[in-house]
Amino acid sequence: MARKATNYDVTDLKLAPKGKKRIEWADNDMPVLQLVRERFAKDKPLKGKRMSACLHVTAETANLCRTLVAGGADLVLCASNPLSTQDDVAASLVADYGISVFARRGVDRDGYYKHVHAALDHSPNITMDDGADLVSSLHNEYAHLAGQVIASMEETTTGVIRLRAMANDGALKIPVIAVNDADTKHLFDNRYGTGQSTIDGIIRATDMLIAGKTVVAAGYGWCGRGFATRARGMGANVIVTEVDPVRALEATMDGFRVMPILQAAKIGDLFCTLTGDLHVIRKEHFLKMKDGAIVANSGHFDVEIDIPALKALAKKVNKDVRHCVDEYVLDDGRRIFLLAEGRLINLAAAEGHPASVMDMSFSVQALTTEWAINNGGKLKVQVYDVPEQVDGWVARLKLKSMGVSIDKLTAEQKHYLASWDMGT
């Protein structure tokens, strides 16, 4: 190993051998990122750039980090969620790949932000975020670094929402690329990745049978679509709740029942929030839920479920009745089970998205980082979309890796599409 990490905070370096096996297993299913890594190792497009990344510390993320380092980046990684860190992966990144990592599963709020600050102490030229905590901290406590940051890549819906709000308020100080909004990210990662991994996390935490249950999906964005579809595929009676009339109409035409969440609260067996917003499930909803209702969140932050309100309603809280399951007993004896303390259920109770779908998302991350560096002098302080050529390149390589071929336009077809005078 050429590199050696001297600055890090992980749970136990002795876990590294297990973590390396996990990283290598994930890499088997990430062929596009492998190609990016091979080219980066040759071309060194990130050479001389200090990078700070705040991401879920998983095996898939580890392979992205390997790619960035292969490209010449001086990288520091911290966790974007206290319960998503895979401690063995964090240990392997330090011990086997020489990457400075600040991540411990289950760290408290103070420890979490201590790690975020450690990443910013690296004085980055490029940042990479999943939820915008790193960028928010940069703006609030490390504003003196803003002038040297070429750009930041944002991985998730919640983060893009926050960053667009900052831009609209005139508070944004650095260029940002909304990686989440790339077609090869949100159409696949959010729909298929979140859809499968959310169901996986719920089943691992509860061992419940999905078939025959009334499942309430709060939100019908790409993540909500994926979850609702997978739950229905496993035999659930799925209800969708929405605030957007177009999405509600789409859910209805997709065959789901759509109703206000207060109405759904009376009949749901399992509730899952997938909105990116605050207090989607609140006191009035808890008061309507049946005994034994299960509540989970698959949005980035733990604010979608009003946990303080649930605590206030409970006369007793039994922690860890199962791994990642807390029992809240209300005054009338009804029980509500909260999964993973309201944090991301797919990462807290399972392993996050499958590597094959993260292959696309993280290839987009790496290539967009290269694009940002190549265009650094031209970028204005705003939120950018991912360049179309990056999306197209990733999609073509993914199809190739899957053994799928597609057609090409003929010269005649290209001419027709470019003309206006060849009507009926």
BARO-885681 format. One record per residue (C-alpha): x, y, z; residue in one letter; residue number from 1. Coordinates in Angstrom, 1 decimal. Each point is the difference from the previous one (the first is absolute). Layout:
X Y Z A NUM .
...
This chain:
0.0 0.0 0.0 M 1 .
1.5 3.3 -1.1 A 2 .
-2.1 2.2 2.3 R 3 .
-0.1 -0.1 3.8 K 4 .
-2.8 1.8 1.9 A 5 .
1.3 1.6 3.2 T 6 .
-3.1 2.1 0.9 N 7 .
-3.2 -1.9 0.5 Y 8 .
-2.7 -1.0 2.5 D 9 .
-1.6 -3.4 -0.5 V 10 .
-1.4 -2.6 2.4 T 11 .
2.6 -2.8 -0.3 D 12 .
2.8 -0.5 -2.6 L 13 .
-0.2 -3.7 0.8 K 14 .
-3.2 -0.2 -2.0 L 15 .
1.9 0.9 -3.2 A 16 .
0.3 -3.5 -1.5 P 17 .
-3.8 -0.5 0.1 K 18 .
-0.5 3.5 -1.5 G 19 .
2.4 -0.7 -2.8 K 20 .
-1.9 -3.1 -1.0 K 21 .
-3.2 2.0 0.0 R 22 .
1.6 2.7 -2.1 I 23 .
1.3 -2.5 -2.6 E 24 .
-3.3 -1.8 -0.1 W 25 .
-1.8 3.3 -0.9 A 26 .
2.6 0.8 -2.5 D 27 .
-0.9 -3.1 -2.0 N 28 .
-3.4 1.5 -0.7 D 29 .
1.3 3.5 -0.9 M 30 .
1.5 -0.4 -3.5 P 31 .
-0.6 3.6 -1.2 V 32 .
1.8 1.4 3.0 L 33 .
2.9 -2.4 -0.6 Q 34 .
0.4 1.4 -3.5 L 35 .
0.0 3.6 1.4 V 36 .
2.6 -1.1 2.6 R 37 .
2.3 -1.5 -2.6 E 38 .
-0.1 3.2 -2.1 R 39 .
0.4 2.2 3.1 F 40 .
3.1 -2.0 1.1 A 41 .
1.5 0.7 -3.4 K 42 .
-1.1 3.7 -0.6 D 43 .
0.1 1.3 3.6 K 44 .
-2.8 2.6 -0.6 P 45 .
-0.3 0.8 3.7 L 46 .
3.8 0.3 0.7 K 47 .
0.9 2.7 2.5 G 48 .
-3.6 0.5 1.2 K 49 .
-1.0 -0.3 3.6 R 50 .
-3.4 -1.6 0.3 M 51 .
-2.4 -0.3 3.0 S 52 .
-2.9 -2.4 -0.3 A 53 .
-2.9 -0.5 2.3 C 54 .
-1.7 -3.2 -1.1 L 55 .
-1.5 -3.2 1.4 H 56 .
3.0 -2.1 0.8 V 57 .
-0.8 -3.2 -1.7 T 58 .
1.8 -2.5 -2.3 A 59 .
-1.4 1.7 -3.1 E 60 .
1.2 3.4 1.3 T 61 .
3.4 -1.6 0.6 A 62 .
0.4 -0.8 -3.6 N 63 .
-0.9 3.6 -0.9 L 64 .
2.7 1.1 2.4 C 65 .
2.5 -2.3 -1.6 R 66 .
-0.9 1.5 -3.4 T 67 .
0.5 3.6 1.2 L 68 .
3.4 -0.9 1.5 V 69 .
1.0 -1.8 -3.1 A 70 .
-0.7 3.2 -1.8 G 71 .
2.4 1.9 2.2 G 72 .
-2.3 1.5 2.6 A 73 .
1.3 0.6 3.5 D 74 .
-3.2 -1.3 1.7 L 75 .
-1.6 0.2 3.4 V 76 .
-3.3 -1.8 0.7 L 77 .
-2.5 0.4 2.7 C 78 .
-3.4 -1.6 0.5 A 79 .
-3.2 1.7 -1.1 S 80 .
-2.2 -1.9 2.5 N 81 .
0.9 -1.4 3.5 P 82 .
-1.8 -3.3 -0.6 L 83 .
1.1 -0.7 -3.6 S 84 .
3.7 -0.6 0.7 T 85 .
1.3 -3.5 -0.6 Q 86 .
2.8 -0.1 2.5 D 87 .
1.9 -2.8 -1.7 D 88 .
0.1 2.0 -3.3 V 89 .
1.2 3.2 1.8 A 90 .
2.8 -2.1 1.5 A 91 .
1.0 -1.4 -3.3 S 92 .
0.1 3.3 -1.7 L 93 .
2.5 1.2 2.6 V 94 .
2.1 -3.2 0.3 A 95 .
-0.1 -1.4 -3.5 D 96 .
-0.5 3.1 -2.2 Y 97 .
1.7 2.7 2.0 G 98 .
-3.0 2.3 0.0 I 99 .
-0.7 2.3 2.9 S 100 .
-3.5 -0.9 1.3 V 101 .
-2.0 1.6 2.9 F 102 .
-3.0 -2.3 0.6 A 103 .
-1.3 -2.1 2.8 R 104 .
-3.3 -1.8 0.0 R 105 .
-2.4 1.4 2.6 G 106 .
2.1 3.1 0.8 V 107 .
-2.0 2.8 1.8 D 108 .
-0.8 3.4 -1.5 R 109 .
3.1 1.6 1.4 D 110 .
2.2 -2.8 -1.3 G 111 .
-1.7 0.2 -3.4 Y 112 .
0.7 3.7 -0.4 Y 113 .
3.5 -0.5 1.4 K 114 .
0.6 -2.3 -3.0 H 115 .
-1.6 2.5 -2.4 V 116 .
2.4 2.7 1.3 H 117 .
2.9 -2.4 -0.4 A 118 .
-0.8 -0.4 -3.7 A 119 .
-0.2 3.8 -0.4 L 120 .
3.3 0.5 1.9 D 121 .
1.5 -1.7 -3.1 H 122 .
-0.5 3.4 -1.7 S 123 .
-1.7 -1.5 -3.1 P 124 .
0.0 1.2 -3.6 N 125 .
-2.8 -2.4 -0.8 I 126 .
-2.8 -1.3 2.2 T 127 .
-2.4 -2.9 -0.4 M 128 .
-3.2 -0.2 2.1 D 129 .
-2.9 -2.2 0.8 D 130 .
-2.6 2.2 1.7 G 131 .
1.9 3.3 -0.1 A 132 .
1.3 -0.1 3.6 D 133 .
3.5 0.5 -1.1 L 134 .
-0.9 3.0 -2.2 V 135 .
-2.2 1.4 2.7 S 136 .
2.8 -0.2 2.5 S 137 .
2.4 1.5 -2.5 L 138 .
-2.3 3.0 -0.4 H 139 .
-0.7 0.4 3.7 N 140 .
3.3 -0.7 1.7 E 141 .
2.6 -0.2 -2.8 Y 142 .
-1.1 2.8 -2.2 A 143 .
3.6 1.1 -0.5 H 144 .
0.5 -3.1 -2.2 L 145 .
-2.8 0.7 -2.4 A 146 .
2.2 2.0 -2.4 G 147 .
2.3 -2.9 -0.6 Q 148 .
-2.7 -2.6 -0.6 V 149 .
-0.4 -0.7 -3.7 I 150 .
-3.3 -1.8 0.4 A 151 .
-2.0 -2.5 2.1 S 152 .
-1.7 -3.1 -1.2 M 153 .
-3.4 -0.8 1.7 E 154 .
-1.1 -3.6 0.0 E 155 .
-3.6 0.0 1.5 T 156 .
-3.4 1.6 -0.5 T 157 .
-0.1 1.5 3.5 T 158 .
3.4 1.7 -0.6 G 159 .
-1.0 1.4 -3.3 V 160 .
-3.2 1.5 1.6 I 161 .
2.1 1.7 2.6 R 162 .
2.6 1.3 -2.4 L 163 .
-2.6 1.4 -2.5 R 164 .
-1.6 1.7 3.0 A 165 .
3.4 1.5 0.9 M 166 .
0.4 1.2 -3.6 A 167 .
-3.5 1.5 -0.1 N 168 .
0.8 1.9 3.2 D 169 .
3.3 1.2 -1.3 G 170 .
1.8 -1.8 2.7 A 171 .
1.9 -2.5 -2.2 L 172 .
3.8 0.9 -0.2 K 173 .
1.3 -2.8 -2.3 I 174 .
-1.1 -1.7 -3.2 P 175 .
-1.9 -3.3 0.5 V 176 .
-0.8 -2.8 -2.4 I 177 .
-3.2 -1.8 0.7 A 178 .
1.2 -3.6 -0.6 V 179 .
-3.2 -1.3 1.5 N 180 .
-1.9 1.5 -3.0 D 181 .
1.9 -1.9 -2.6 A 182 .
-2.2 -2.4 -1.9 D 183 .
2.4 -2.9 0.7 T 184 .
-0.2 0.8 3.7 K 185 .
-3.6 0.8 1.0 H 186 .
-1.8 -2.1 -2.5 L 187 .
2.0 -3.1 1.2 F 188 .
1.6 0.6 3.3 D 189 .
-3.1 1.6 1.6 N 190 .
-2.6 -2.2 -1.6 R 191 .
1.7 -3.4 -0.2 Y 192 .
2.6 0.4 2.7 G 193 .
-2.2 1.7 2.6 T 194 .
-2.9 -2.2 -0.9 G 195 .
1.8 -3.2 0.7 Q 196 .
2.3 1.0 2.8 S 197 .
-2.9 1.6 2.0 T 198 .
-2.0 -3.2 -0.1 I 199 .
3.2 -1.9 0.9 D 200 .
0.7 2.2 3.0 G 201 .
-3.6 -0.3 1.3 I 202 .
0.0 -3.8 -0.3 I 203 .
3.4 -0.3 1.6 R 204 .
-1.1 2.1 2.9 A 205 .
-3.5 -1.5 0.6 T 206 .
0.0 -3.4 -1.8 D 207 .
-3.6 1.0 -1.0 M 208 .
-1.9 -1.6 -2.9 L 209 .
-0.8 2.8 -2.5 I 210 .
-2.7 -2.0 -1.9 A 211 .
-3.4 0.9 1.3 G 212 .
1.1 3.1 1.9 K 213 .
-1.3 3.5 -0.6 T 214 .
3.1 2.0 -0.8 V 215 .
-0.1 3.8 0.0 V 216 .
2.6 1.7 -2.2 A 217 .
0.3 3.7 0.9 A 218 .
1.2 1.7 -3.1 G 219 .
-0.1 -1.0 -3.7 Y 220 .
3.3 1.4 -1.3 G 221 .
2.5 -2.4 -1.5 W 222 .
0.7 -1.6 3.3 C 223 .
-3.6 -0.3 0.9 G 224 .
-0.8 -1.5 -3.4 R 225 .
2.6 -2.6 0.5 G 226 .
-1.1 -0.9 3.5 F 227 .
-3.7 -0.1 -0.8 A 228 .
0.6 -2.2 -3.1 T 229 .
2.3 -2.5 1.9 R 230 .
-2.5 -0.2 2.9 A 231 .
-2.9 -0.7 -2.4 R 232 .
2.2 -2.6 -1.8 G 233 .
0.3 -1.8 3.4 M 234 .
-3.7 -0.2 0.4 G 235 .
-0.7 3.1 2.1 A 236 .
-3.1 2.2 -0.2 N 237 .
1.8 3.3 -0.7 V 238 .
-1.3 3.5 0.8 I 239 .
1.8 3.1 -1.2 V 240 .
-0.2 3.4 1.7 T 241 .
1.0 3.1 -1.9 E 242 .
-0.1 3.8 0.1 V 243 .
0.8 0.4 -3.7 D 244 .
-3.2 -0.3 -2.2 P 245 .
2.0 -1.3 -3.0 V 246 .
1.8 -2.7 1.9 R 247 .
-3.3 -0.9 1.8 A 248 .
-1.7 -0.3 -3.4 L 249 .
2.9 -2.2 -1.3 E 250 .
-0.2 -2.3 3.0 A 251 .
-3.7 -0.3 -0.5 T 252 .
0.5 -0.9 -3.7 M 253 .
2.7 -2.5 1.1 D 254 .
-2.7 -1.8 1.9 G 255 .
0.7 1.1 3.5 F 256 .
-2.5 1.3 2.5 R 257 .
0.7 3.6 0.8 V 258 .
-1.3 1.8 3.1 M 259 .
1.0 2.5 2.7 P 260 .
2.4 -1.4 2.5 I 261 .
-2.4 0.6 2.9 L 262 .
-2.5 -2.3 -1.7 Q 263 .
2.7 -2.6 -0.8 A 264 .
1.3 0.1 3.6 A 265 .
-3.2 -1.9 1.1 K 266 .
0.6 -3.0 -2.2 I 267 .
3.7 -0.3 -0.6 G 268 .
2.1 -2.8 1.3 D 269 .
3.3 1.4 -1.2 L 270 .
0.9 3.6 -0.7 F 271 .
3.1 1.2 -1.9 C 272 .
0.8 3.7 -0.7 T 273 .
1.9 0.8 -3.2 L 274 .
-0.4 3.8 -0.4 T 275 .
3.0 1.9 1.2 G 276 .
-2.3 2.3 2.0 D 277 .
-0.6 0.6 3.7 L 278 .
-2.6 -1.7 2.3 H 279 .
-1.8 -2.0 -2.7 V 280 .
-1.3 -2.3 2.7 I 281 .
-1.1 2.1 3.1 R 282 .
-1.9 -0.2 3.3 K 283 .
-3.4 -0.1 -1.6 E 284 .
1.0 -2.9 -2.2 H 285 .
1.4 -2.0 3.0 F 286 .
-3.2 0.5 1.8 L 287 .
-1.9 -1.8 -2.8 K 288 .
2.3 -2.9 -0.5 M 289 .
-1.0 -3.6 0.9 K 290 .
1.8 -2.0 2.6 D 291 .
3.2 -1.4 -1.4 G 292 .
0.5 2.5 -2.8 A 293 .
3.5 0.2 -1.4 I 294 .
1.5 3.3 -1.0 V 295 .
3.2 0.4 -2.0 A 296 .
1.8 2.7 -2.0 N 297 .
1.9 -0.3 -3.2 S 298 .
0.7 3.8 -0.5 G 299 .
3.5 1.3 0.7 H 300 .
-0.6 1.7 3.4 F 301 .
-1.8 -1.3 3.1 D 302 .
-2.5 2.9 0.0 V 303 .
-2.7 -1.5 -2.2 E 304 .
-1.5 -1.7 3.0 I 305 .
-0.8 2.3 2.9 D 306 .
1.9 -2.1 2.6 I 307 .
-0.3 2.6 2.8 P 308 .
-3.8 -0.1 -0.4 A 309 .
0.1 -3.8 0.2 L 310 .
2.1 0.1 3.1 K 311 .
-2.4 2.4 1.6 A 312 .
-2.9 -2.3 -0.7 L 313 .
1.7 -3.1 1.4 A 314 .
-0.3 -1.0 3.6 K 315 .
2.8 -2.5 -0.5 K 316 .
2.7 -0.5 -2.6 V 317 .
1.7 -3.5 -0.3 N 318 .
3.2 0.4 -1.9 K 319 .
1.3 -2.7 -2.4 D 320 .
-2.8 -2.5 0.4 V 321 .
1.7 -1.2 -3.2 R 322 .
3.1 1.4 -1.8 H 323 .
-1.1 3.4 -1.3 C 324 .
-3.4 -0.2 1.5 V 325 .
-1.3 2.1 2.9 D 326 .
-3.4 -0.5 1.6 E 327 .
-2.1 3.1 1.0 Y 328 .
-2.8 -0.9 2.4 V 329 .
-2.8 2.6 0.0 L 330 .
-2.3 0.9 2.9 D 331 .
-2.8 -2.3 -1.3 D 332 .
2.4 -2.9 -0.4 G 333 .
0.4 0.2 -3.7 R 334 .
3.5 -0.7 -1.3 R 335 .
1.8 1.8 -2.8 I 336 .
3.3 -1.4 -1.2 F 337 .
2.6 2.4 -1.3 L 338 .
2.7 -1.4 -2.2 L 339 .
3.6 1.2 0.0 A 340 .
-0.7 3.0 2.2 E 341 .
-1.7 1.6 -3.0 G 342 .
3.2 0.0 -2.0 R 343 .
0.6 -1.5 -3.4 L 344 .
-1.4 -3.5 0.3 I 345 .
1.7 -1.4 -3.0 N 346 .
3.5 0.9 1.3 L 347 .
-0.6 -0.3 3.8 A 348 .
-1.6 -3.5 -0.2 A 349 .
1.3 -1.3 -3.3 A 350 .
2.9 0.8 -2.4 E 351 .
-1.4 2.8 -2.1 G 352 .
-0.4 -0.2 -3.7 H 353 .
1.4 -2.9 -2.0 P 354 .
3.4 0.6 -1.5 A 355 .
-1.3 -0.4 -3.6 S 356 .
-2.2 3.1 0.3 V 357 .
2.6 2.0 1.9 M 358 .
2.4 -0.8 -2.8 D 359 .
-1.9 2.6 -2.1 M 360 .
-0.4 2.6 2.7 S 361 .
3.6 -0.1 1.1 F 362 .
1.3 0.0 -3.6 S 363 .
-2.0 3.2 -0.5 V 364 .
1.5 1.4 3.2 Q 365 .
3.6 -0.7 -1.1 A 366 .
-0.5 1.3 -3.6 L 367 .
-1.9 3.1 1.2 T 368 .
2.9 0.7 2.3 T 369 .
2.4 -0.2 -3.0 E 370 .
-2.3 2.3 -1.9 W 371 .
-0.1 2.6 2.8 A 372 .
3.7 0.1 0.2 I 373 .
0.4 0.4 -3.8 N 374 .
-2.6 2.8 0.1 N 375 .
1.0 1.5 3.3 G 376 .
0.8 3.5 -1.3 G 377 .
-3.4 0.3 -1.8 K 378 .
-2.4 -1.2 2.8 L 379 .
-2.3 2.6 1.6 K 380 .
-1.4 -0.2 3.5 V 381 .
-3.2 -2.0 -0.8 Q 382 .
-1.4 -3.5 -0.1 V 383 .
0.9 -1.8 -3.3 Y 384 .
-1.4 -3.1 -1.6 D 385 .
2.3 -2.8 -0.9 V 386 .
1.2 0.4 -3.7 P 387 .
-2.0 -2.2 -2.4 E 388 .
3.2 -1.6 -1.4 Q 389 .
0.8 -1.4 3.5 V 390 .
-3.5 -1.6 0.3 D 391 .
0.2 -1.4 -3.5 G 392 .
3.4 -1.5 0.5 W 393 .
-0.9 -1.7 3.2 V 394 .
-3.3 -1.4 -1.5 A 395 .
1.8 -1.4 -3.0 R 396 .
2.7 -1.7 2.0 L 397 .
-2.6 -1.4 2.4 K 398 .
-1.9 -1.5 -2.9 L 399 .
3.1 -1.5 -1.4 K 400 .
0.9 -1.5 3.4 S 401 .
-3.4 -1.6 0.0 M 402 .
0.3 -1.4 -3.5 G 403 .
-2.7 2.2 -1.4 V 404 .
0.3 1.7 -3.5 S 405 .
-2.2 2.8 -1.3 I 406 .
-0.6 1.5 -3.4 D 407 .
1.6 3.0 -1.6 K 408 .
-1.7 2.7 -2.1 L 409 .
0.5 -0.2 -3.7 T 410 .
1.3 3.0 -1.9 A 411 .
-3.6 0.4 -1.4 E 412 .
-1.5 -0.1 3.5 Q 413 .
2.4 2.6 1.3 K 414 .
-0.8 2.3 -2.9 H 415 .
-3.7 -0.4 0.6 Y 416 .
0.3 0.8 3.7 L 417 .
2.0 3.1 -0.8 A 418 .
-2.4 1.3 -2.7 S 419 .
-3.3 1.8 0.2 W 420 .
-1.3 -0.2 -3.5 D 421 .
-0.6 -3.7 -0.3 M 422 .
-3.5 -0.4 1.4 G 423 .
-2.7 -2.3 -1.2 T 424 .
